[in-house]
Amino acid sequence: MVLKKSIAVSESGFIFNPTTGDSYTVNQVAAEILELLKESRSLEEVKKEILKNYEVDEKSLTEDLSDFYAHLQQLDLAINENV
């Protein structure tokens, strides 16, 4: 998963897509995930970082990340790097 280069993400969780003019707000955890994706971290690295920083079980995190990544793609904010 790669966040599109044109997507702007603030530390406070504000996301702006200059291509469409759409903006979104996410919570602290989602903002951290987006920053890791902007750093070109792999999905496994993102998962390890979130598990290290937050109290969450791995199964729940895996499911939540899958949903979050699908939502990012649906909003045209990210692309699957394996495609």
ZAKOLVEX-438690 format. One line per 8 residues: for each residue x, y, z of N, C-alpha, C. Coordinates in nm, 4 decimals, decimal comma, always signed. Atoms other than C-alpha are relative to their C-alpha. Example, Ala and Ser with C-alpha at 12.3 -4.5 7.8 and 13.67 -1.06 7.14 Angstrom:
BEGIN
+0,0890:-0,1190:+0,0000:+1,2300:-0,4500:+0,7800:+0,0900:+0,1200:+0,0000 ~ -0,0820:-0,1190:-0,0060:+1,3670:-0,1060:+0,7140:-0,0770:+0,1090:+0,0730
//
This chain:
BEGIN
+0,0849:-0,1167:+0,0000:+0,0000:+0,0000:+0,0000:+0,0894:+0,1229:+0,0000 ~ -0,0766:-0,1235:+0,0081:+0,1381:+0,3378:-0,0981:-0,0971:+0,1164:-0,0027 ~ +0,0794:-0,1218:+0,0013:-0,0151:+0,6718:-0,0123:+0,0441:+0,0825:-0,1198 ~ -0,0351:-0,0782:+0,1177:-0,0301:+0,8837:-0,3271:+0,0834:+0,1209:+0,0407 ~ -0,0949:-0,1066:-0,0334:+0,2492:+1,1440:-0,3314:-0,0670:+0,1362:+0,0138 ~ +0,0652:-0,1305:-0,0023:+0,0101:+1,4331:-0,3889:-0,0860:+0,0223:+0,1246 ~ +0,0869:-0,0090:-0,1173:-0,1873:+1,3587:-0,0709:+0,0753:+0,0667:+0,1146 ~ -0,0595:-0,0710:-0,1137:-0,1136:+1,6003:+0,2144:-0,0642:-0,0496:+0,1279
+0,0480:+0,0476:-0,1295:-0,1409:+1,4754:+0,5709:+0,0655:+0,0842:+0,1087 ~ -0,0559:-0,0782:-0,1102:-0,1007:+1,7005:+0,8745:+0,0155:-0,0887:+0,1232 ~ -0,0196:+0,0747:-0,1238:+0,0135:+1,5816:+1,2170:-0,1299:-0,0133:+0,0786 ~ +0,1269:+0,0023:-0,0739:-0,3344:+1,6599:+1,3501:-0,1024:-0,0940:-0,0630 ~ +0,0905:+0,0955:+0,0629:-0,4934:+1,4103:+1,1087:-0,0863:+0,0576:-0,1102 ~ +0,0729:-0,0592:+0,1116:-0,6175:+1,6438:+0,8358:+0,0626:-0,0506:-0,1295 ~ -0,0458:+0,0539:+0,1283:-0,5923:+1,4861:+0,4887:-0,0592:+0,0856:-0,1108 ~ +0,0486:-0,0777:+0,1136:-0,6166:+1,6859:+0,1661:+0,0458:-0,0656:-0,1289
-0,0294:+0,0535:+0,1326:-0,6366:+1,5464:-0,1861:-0,0110:+0,1153:-0,0988 ~ +0,0045:-0,1151:+0,0897:-0,5395:+1,8327:-0,4197:-0,0580:-0,0311:-0,1376 ~ +0,0550:+0,0398:+0,1296:-0,6507:+1,6364:-0,7247:-0,1513:+0,0173:-0,0042 ~ +0,1463:-0,0067:-0,0038:-1,0145:+1,6240:-0,6153:-0,0519:+0,1164:+0,0832 ~ +0,0436:-0,1050:-0,0905:-1,0246:+1,9016:-0,3551:-0,0660:-0,0532:+0,1257 ~ +0,0627:+0,0618:-0,1165:-1,1597:+1,6540:-0,0987:+0,0926:+0,0068:+0,1209 ~ -0,0774:+0,0031:-0,1230:-1,0494:+1,6690:+0,2623:-0,0690:-0,0916:+0,1012 ~ +0,0480:+0,0955:-0,0992:-1,0864:+1,4275:+0,5514:+0,0740:+0,0247:+0,1307
-0,0649:-0,0058:-0,1302:-1,0046:+1,4101:+0,9198:+0,0030:-0,1411:+0,0572 ~ -0,0147:+0,1318:-0,0602:-0,8714:+1,1001:+1,0923:+0,0516:+0,0145:+0,1425 ~ -0,0485:-0,0021:-0,1377:-0,7839:+1,0103:+1,4495:+0,1521:-0,0162:+0,0042 ~ -0,1443:+0,0039:-0,0203:-0,4322:+0,9955:+1,5949:+0,0639:-0,1274:-0,0562 ~ -0,0560:+0,1269:+0,0471:-0,3756:+0,6276:+1,5134:+0,0023:-0,0028:-0,1530 ~ +0,0063:-0,0022:+0,1466:-0,4890:+0,6676:+1,1514:+0,1016:+0,0991:-0,0567 ~ -0,0988:-0,0977:+0,0462:-0,2705:+0,9784:+1,1148:+0,1407:-0,0600:+0,0059 ~ -0,1300:+0,0654:-0,0124:+0,0274:+0,7771:+1,2383:+0,0190:-0,1046:-0,1104
-0,0070:+0,0993:+0,1074:-0,0507:+0,4985:+0,9908:+0,0283:+0,0690:-0,1330 ~ -0,0208:-0,0739:+0,1249:-0,0696:+0,7514:+0,7072:+0,1431:+0,0518:-0,0107 ~ -0,1391:-0,0475:+0,0017:+0,2666:+0,9004:+0,8058:+0,0961:-0,1143:-0,0291 ~ -0,0851:+0,1159:+0,0276:+0,4228:+0,5540:+0,8068:-0,0088:-0,0402:-0,1465 ~ +0,0163:+0,0326:+0,1420:+0,2783:+0,4878:+0,4615:+0,0720:+0,1028:-0,0881 ~ -0,0714:-0,1037:+0,0756:+0,4171:+0,8209:+0,3374:+0,1510:-0,0227:+0,0051 ~ -0,1419:+0,0331:-0,0135:+0,7575:+0,7005:+0,4625:+0,0348:-0,1284:-0,0764 ~ -0,0176:+0,1228:+0,0798:+0,7142:+0,3982:+0,2301:+0,0246:-0,1230:+0,0872
-0,0108:+0,1177:-0,0863:+0,6909:+0,1567:+0,5222:-0,0906:-0,1095:-0,0543 ~ +0,0806:+0,1143:+0,0447:+0,5642:-0,1891:+0,4367:-0,1182:-0,0178:+0,0943 ~ +0,1164:+0,0257:-0,0837:+0,2310:-0,3087:+0,5708:+0,0400:-0,0724:+0,1282 ~ -0,0482:+0,0718:-0,1179:+0,4151:-0,5420:+0,8078:+0,0697:+0,0963:+0,0965 ~ -0,0669:-0,0985:-0,0861:+0,6291:-0,2528:+0,9373:-0,1018:+0,0901:+0,0695 ~ +0,1064:-0,0820:-0,0587:+0,3164:-0,0434:+0,9941:-0,0646:-0,0764:+0,1145 ~ +0,0645:+0,0839:-0,1017:+0,1567:-0,3285:+1,1840:+0,0868:-0,0119:+0,1245 ~ -0,0914:+0,0132:-0,1133:+0,4644:-0,3782:+1,4049:+0,0074:+0,1298:+0,0797
-0,0090:-0,1297:-0,0671:+0,4847:-0,0069:+1,4827:-0,1253:+0,0289:+0,0825 ~ +0,1254:-0,0246:-0,0722:+0,1186:+0,0178:+1,5821:-0,0117:-0,0947:+0,1192 ~ +0,0027:+0,0952:-0,1114:+0,1428:-0,2977:+1,7946:+0,0932:+0,0436:+0,1127 ~ -0,0962:-0,0462:-0,0986:+0,4438:-0,1470:+1,9703:-0,0525:+0,1221:+0,0767 ~ +0,0402:-0,1280:-0,0585:+0,2794:+0,1916:+2,0354:-0,1371:+0,0012:+0,0664 ~ +0,1373:-0,0018:-0,0509:-0,0790:+0,0956:+2,1233:-0,0379:-0,1366:+0,0561 ~ +0,0520:+0,1246:-0,0564:-0,2607:-0,1642:+2,3289:-0,1111:-0,0519:-0,0901 ~ +0,0958:+0,0596:+0,0931:-0,4319:-0,3677:+2,0597:+0,0474:-0,1414:-0,0299
-0,0412:+0,1364:+0,0343:-0,4380:-0,7369:+1,9809:+0,0233:-0,0087:-0,1509 ~ -0,0436:+0,0106:+0,1394:-0,2842:-0,8453:+1,6538:-0,1145:-0,0328:-0,0954 ~ +0,1119:+0,0381:+0,0870:-0,6014:-1,0020:+1,5136:-0,0892:+0,1208:-0,0304 ~ +0,0829:-0,1192:+0,0208:-0,8069:-0,6869:+1,5646:+0,0710:+0,1023:-0,0877 ~ -0,0766:-0,0958:+0,0795:-0,5301:-0,4689:+1,4234:+0,0049:-0,0417:-0,1462 ~ -0,0057:+0,0489:+0,1377:-0,4972:-0,6867:+1,1129:-0,1313:+0,0269:-0,0725 ~ +0,1324:-0,0245:+0,0601:-0,8714:-0,6620:+1,0474:-0,0233:+0,1496:-0,0225 ~ +0,0198:-0,1440:+0,0103:-0,8795:-0,2867:+1,1150:+0,0879:+0,0613:-0,1089
-0,0886:-0,0511:+0,1052:-0,5791:-0,2207:+0,8919:-0,0525:-0,0361:-0,1383 ~ +0,0561:+0,0429:+0,1282:-0,7360:-0,4204:+0,6109:-0,1167:+0,0905:-0,0404 ~ +0,1135:-0,0893:+0,0272:-1,0547:-0,2130:+0,6380:+0,0477:+0,1411:-0,0326 ~ -0,0516:-0,1354:+0,0206:-0,8580:+0,1125:+0,6608:+0,0658:+0,0126:-0,1370 ~ -0,0662:-0,0034:+0,1307:-0,6455:+0,0299:+0,3560:-0,1018:-0,0034:-0,1137 ~ +0,1052:+0,0072:+0,1017:-0,9553:-0,0618:+0,1552:-0,0698:+0,1349:-0,0124 ~ +0,0651:-0,1311:+0,0006:-1,1132:+0,2690:+0,2552:+0,0897:+0,1044:-0,0670 ~ -0,0930:-0,0929:+0,0645:-0,8003:+0,4613:+0,1494:-0,0039:-0,0160:-0,1524
+0,0071:+0,0250:+0,1437:-0,8158:+0,2957:-0,1921:-0,1329:+0,0485:-0,0573 ~ +0,1322:-0,0420:+0,0455:-1,1894:+0,3625:-0,2222:-0,0059:+0,1523:-0,0148 ~ -0,0020:-0,1461:+0,0057:-1,1251:+0,7333:-0,1537:+0,1062:+0,0524:-0,0962 ~ -0,1042:-0,0334:+0,0964:-0,8437:+0,7300:-0,4132:+0,1168:+0,0755:+0,0649 ~ -0,1115:-0,0615:-0,0721:-0,5831:+0,8265:-0,1530:+0,1248:-0,0865:-0,0045 ~ -0,1110:+0,0937:+0,0009:-0,3647:+0,5183:-0,1885:-0,0192:-0,1028:-0,1092 ~ +0,0046:+0,1074:+0,0992:-0,2774:+0,2451:-0,4314:+0,0719:-0,1226:+0,0557 ~ -0,0656:+0,1240:-0,0394:-0,1785:-0,1160:-0,3844:+0,1264:-0,0118:-0,0816
-0,1288:+0,0034:+0,0691:+0,1913:-0,1332:-0,4676:+0,0279:-0,1313:-0,0689 ~ -0,0209:+0,1308:+0,0619:+0,1624:-0,4983:-0,5700:-0,0731:-0,0146:-0,1322 ~ +0,0769:+0,0081:+0,1239:-0,0625:-0,4190:-0,8663:+0,0794:+0,0575:-0,1133
//
